[in-house]
Amino acid sequence: MHLAYPAVLSALLFCTGLYGVLARRNAILVLMSVELMLNAVNLNLVAFDVWLSRTAEETLHSGQALTLFTIAIAAAEIGIGLAIVLAVHRNRGTADIDRLRDTAEGRDPDEPDPETSAPGTAAEKAEATA
């Protein structure tokens, strides 16, 4: 098999994972997209290892060894990430990334933003509260 086929498939998988990381709001879906990106890297490592082992006389299979390390790191990452997401969901009641960011900044995500919801300028607001 030619090297272009797994390389194109890997690029498509990586782009799909990148889109999932950038577009999704659910933390679990973001973790799944990161896993998809890591699997695309694993596919590239194995494909280039097989391609290079055909041309080299010594076959070290270093790409396959790196793939095993990447799989171990991905398993640890998904375990820790899922534990964090479950703990946050248990405490906050949501796994939505935008809502979690708002609570980290000190704002309540359920109440409207005071700068955009009330009409008038800052001087009118100060006069109304005085």
C-alpha positions in Angstrom: 0.0 0.0 0.0 1.2 3.5 -0.8 2.1 5.9 1.9 -0.3 8.6 0.7 -3.4 6.6 1.7 -2.8 6.5 5.5 -1.3 10.0 5.4 -4.5 11.4 3.9 -6.7 9.4 6.3 -4.6 10.7 9.2 -4.9 14.3 8.0 -8.7 13.9 7.7 -8.9 12.4 11.2 -6.8 15.1 12.6 -8.8 17.9 11.0 -12.0 16.3 12.2 -10.6 16.2 15.8 -9.4 19.8 15.5 -12.9 20.9 14.4 -14.4 19.0 17.3 -12.1 20.7 19.8 -12.8 24.2 18.4 -16.5 23.9 17.8 -17.9 21.8 20.6 -19.1 23.1 24.0 -19.4 19.8 25.9 -16.2 18.8 27.7 -16.7 15.1 27.0 -17.0 15.7 23.3 -13.8 17.9 23.4 -12.0 15.0 25.1 -13.2 12.6 22.4 -11.9 15.0 19.8 -8.5 15.1 21.4 -8.5 11.3 21.4 -9.3 11.4 17.6 -6.4 13.7 17.0 -4.0 11.4 19.0 -5.2 8.4 17.0 -4.4 10.3 13.8 -0.9 10.8 15.1 -0.7 7.1 15.9 -1.7 6.2 12.4 1.0 8.5 11.0 3.6 7.0 13.2 2.8 3.4 12.2 2.5 4.3 8.5 5.9 6.0 8.4 7.5 3.3 10.5 6.3 0.6 8.0 7.4 2.8 5.0 10.8 3.4 6.5 11.3 -0.2 7.5 11.0 -1.3 3.9 13.8 1.0 2.8 16.1 0.5 5.8 18.0 -2.6 6.4 17.7 -2.4 10.2 14.2 -2.5 11.4 14.0 -0.9 14.8 10.2 -0.2 14.6 10.6 3.0 16.6 7.3 4.4 15.2 5.4 1.5 16.7 7.2 2.0 20.1 6.2 5.7 20.1 2.7 4.7 19.2 2.5 2.5 22.4 3.7 5.4 24.5 1.1 7.7 22.9 -1.6 5.2 23.6 -0.5 5.0 27.3 -0.5 8.8 27.5 -3.9 9.0 25.9 -5.3 6.5 28.3 -4.0 8.4 31.3 -5.3 11.7 29.8 -8.8 10.4 29.2 -8.9 8.9 32.7 -7.9 12.1 34.4 -9.9 14.3 32.1 -13.0 12.3 32.6 -12.6 12.3 36.4 -12.3 16.1 36.3 -15.3 16.5 34.1 -17.4 14.2 36.3 -16.3 16.1 39.4 -17.1 19.4 37.8 -20.5 18.1 36.6 -21.3 16.8 40.0 -20.5 20.2 41.6 -21.8 22.6 39.0 -24.5 20.6 37.3 -23.2 21.1 33.8 -20.3 20.1 31.5 -20.8 23.1 29.2 -17.4 24.8 28.7 -18.8 28.3 28.3 -20.8 28.1 31.5 -17.7 26.7 33.4 -15.6 29.6 32.1 -18.2 32.1 33.3 -18.3 30.6 36.8 -14.5 30.6 36.9 -14.5 34.3 36.2 -16.8 34.9 39.1 -20.0 35.6 37.3 -23.1 33.6 37.7 -24.0 32.1 34.3 -27.7 32.2 35.0 -28.0 35.9 35.6 -27.7 38.3 32.7 -24.6 40.4 32.1 -25.2 43.8 33.8 -23.2 45.7 31.2 -25.4 44.6 28.3 -28.8 44.0 29.8 -29.7 47.4 31.4 -30.1 50.4 29.2 -28.3 53.6 29.8 -24.7 54.7 30.5 -22.6 54.0 33.6 -23.4 57.5 35.0 -27.1 56.8 34.8 -26.7 53.5 36.5 -24.7 55.1 39.3 -27.3 57.9 39.7 -30.1 55.3 39.8 -28.4 53.4 42.6 -27.6 56.5 44.7 
